[in-house]
Amino acid sequence: MDKQELGAFLRSRRERIRPEDVGLPSGPRRRTPGLRREEAAVLAHISTEYYVRLEQGRAPRPSAEVLAGIAGALRLTDAEADHLHVLAGTAPSGTRLHRRDVRPSILALLERLPRTAGIVLSTAFEVLAWNPLAAALMEDFARVEPAERNLARRAFLDPASAAPYGISDATEFQHHVVMELRTAVARYPADAAIGELVDELHRGSSEFARLWARHDVQPAPVLTKTFRHPVVGEVTVDCDALALTDRDQHLVLYTAPPGSPGADALALLDVLGTEHFTPTGH
């Protein structure tokens, strides 16, 4: 436990919070920014004396419950809460749920990208957001139930196809799904949605169960893949997955070099949209 670093971290985060953000009056008598120590203590449900000692680096190691209360009081992000536990020498409590809300800036970026099919995936492989070109390339996600937008289910439980959307790297994608879900289970042990998904895949797919039991290491990323589209045929694209670390999500972008057959196919899909075909995912 690094008491001095812990105290400095708490102080810096407390001073960043505006009283009105937590339902307290700002008032003209405040001489310093942020919350007062006694206010932070009340919000965290601990004594003011103990909180002051924490900031001064004089308190004994706080429990996980105390740290969770402080994290909530100071409006810490998931990453900041994890860092708080590291400084205190206490393992995170494991009560967090994976996030499904996508940053507005990412949603706006998806709409602005030219000739790029883009989706946002949660750590449980749920398609959380997409742009029109992604809907035309893969399927119109708006027309299916949220549970059916899960690419892990598509990869292992779709009876219509062993290769969702006709992708050329179906086997590699299955390996990727298994290893990412194993990481997600470890990161969110109390998240019922992730645990139930893994259980469902175990029950419904012998291949998933086989891969899960192997404990393979992470394979090399697939940088290029081919979709077999029911209208425009094969669409070969570059695949880039950008980590959105603040929410444990990925922005996946499919592009093609200008003048390539893949670029021509994406341009045609951009015109056709989703009204002219039945998605390959069904």
KALIN-V865032 format. One record per helix or strand of 2 or more residues. SS is the DSSP state (hx for helix, st for strand). FROM is the first residue (numbers start at 0). TO is the last residue. If there is no record, write none. Layout:
ss: [SS/SS]
from: [FROM/FROM]
to: [TO/TO]
//
This chain:
ss: [hx/hx/hx/hx/hx/hx/hx/st/st/hx/hx/hx/hx/hx/hx/hx/hx/st/st/st/hx]
from: [2/18/36/47/63/77/103/116/125/131/140/145/150/163/169/191/205/223/232/248/260]
to: [13/21/43/54/72/87/111/120/129/136/142/148/156/165/186/203/213/228/243/254/271]
//
